Amino acid sequence: MLPLALDHTSCPPDADDAALADQLWRRVRGEAEAAFGHAPMLAPLFLDSILSQASFEAAVFHRVAARLKNDVVSLYLILQAFHRAHAADPAIGAALKADITAVLEHDPACGRIVEPFLYFKGFHAIQAYRLTNWLWHNGERDFALYLQSRSSEVFQTDIHPAARLGRGLFLDHATGLVVGATAVIEDGVSLLQNITLGSLSRGTGERDPKLRRGAMIGAGAKILGNIEVGEHARIAASSVVLDPVPPYATVAGVPARVVRIGGPHEPARAVSEILSDLSYETFAWTI
């Protein structure tokens, strides 16, 4: 899979990010308004999660917080934490926009941006991780661990707050994903369900895998130890990977062995092109 391009032009980064946020926000609001008319039984969901929110980032934070809240930690406390994290580190907002664009680019079953926004637990699990990672590194480790536990319960993913994740990530289905504390997942990586990125020892130091840019990990794969999976490498479903994987290689088996070495992939597409390729041309309901 490809690293994600986010309409980078000659605009300064801040202007570029604001333009992308506006592009995505207008699209998701239009889709929510259309869905509101066709599924009135879900009106509170569309109103609370999107139509009453002030911005794309605020709406994502609200939706994820609404799924994580319970009798112990309220919606307000989780929302407050999201906004504190985003104010301190605006890269969180840029990352979530890259993440949702990655879903649109890579998931053939996704026809509208509102779908990952409201329903896809893989997208929500990544945003929960982004909050717990910020809390972990800013003196709030108990809160981070509690929200990690809660995210594991709600989204069926277990991503340690100390893991290092890039942007433009795609978790397809997501159920059963386990990511260890010293794991690294770089930009543009795609992972399917029931994947383990874990260690072979209980020692300290680096002990979990490092997935480089654009790697694709198939369902059921286990990648164990402090090994590197190279850029744009592909791990076949149900493989057990114990050795480093070269860039552009495809590995398969138990234990995994190289079955193919590919070449550079075509460049990633801009967001405007990705949005135009969705299964509809307007916000009209097509079912």
C-alpha positions, 0 to 999 in steps of 0.5 A: 500500500502507498504512503498518503499524499495530502494535497501538498502544494505551494501553500504553507503547511498551515494553509494546506491543512486548513484547506484539507480540513475544510474540504473534508468537513464540507463533504462529511456535513453534506453526507450527514445532511443527506443521510439525516433525511433517509435515516431519521431514526439516526437523527440524534447520531447525525446531529450530535456527531456532525451537524452540531459540531464546529469543525472536522476535528471537533466532530471526530473527537466527539464521536470517538469520545462518545464511543469511549465514555462510560460510568467511570469517565464521562464524555466531557472528560474525554472531550476535554482531554482530546482538545487539550492534546490537540491544542498542545500538538496540532499534528494530531489533527493533521494525522486524523485527516490523513487517517480518514483519507487513507480509509477512502483510498484503500477500502473498496467497501467505503463509498462515503466519508461519513461511514468511517467517520461514524461507524468504522472502529479501525479509524476510531481506534487509531484516534483513541490511540493518538489521545492515549499516546499524548497522555502517556508522554505528558504525565497522565499515564494512568488515564492513558492506560485506562483509555487504552483498556476502554478502547480495547473493550470497545474497538477490539484493538490493543494498541499500547500508548507508548507505541509510535504510529505515523499518519495515514494509517488504515486498519481494515476491520481492526478486530484483534489487532495487538501492537506492543509498546516499542512497536513502530508503524510508519506513515501509510501502513495498512493492517487487516484484522487479527494481527500481532506486532509483539515481542519474543522476550520480556526484556527491556529496550526495543523488542517489537517490530518496526513497520516502514512506510507503506507496508501492508500486513495481511489478516492473521499475520504475527510479526514478532521481535525487534525486526524491520518490515521494509517500505511497501513490503507485503505480509501474506495472511496468517504468516509468522514473521520472525526475520527482517523483510526487505523493502518491496518484498512479499513474504508468506508462510510459517515461518515466513519466507520471501516469495517475491521482490517487487518495485516502486509503487505509483505515487499516492493520489491527492485527496481531491482525486480520492474524494472524486472517485467515491461511488457517488458524485453528489451528496444524494442518497444512491441506495 
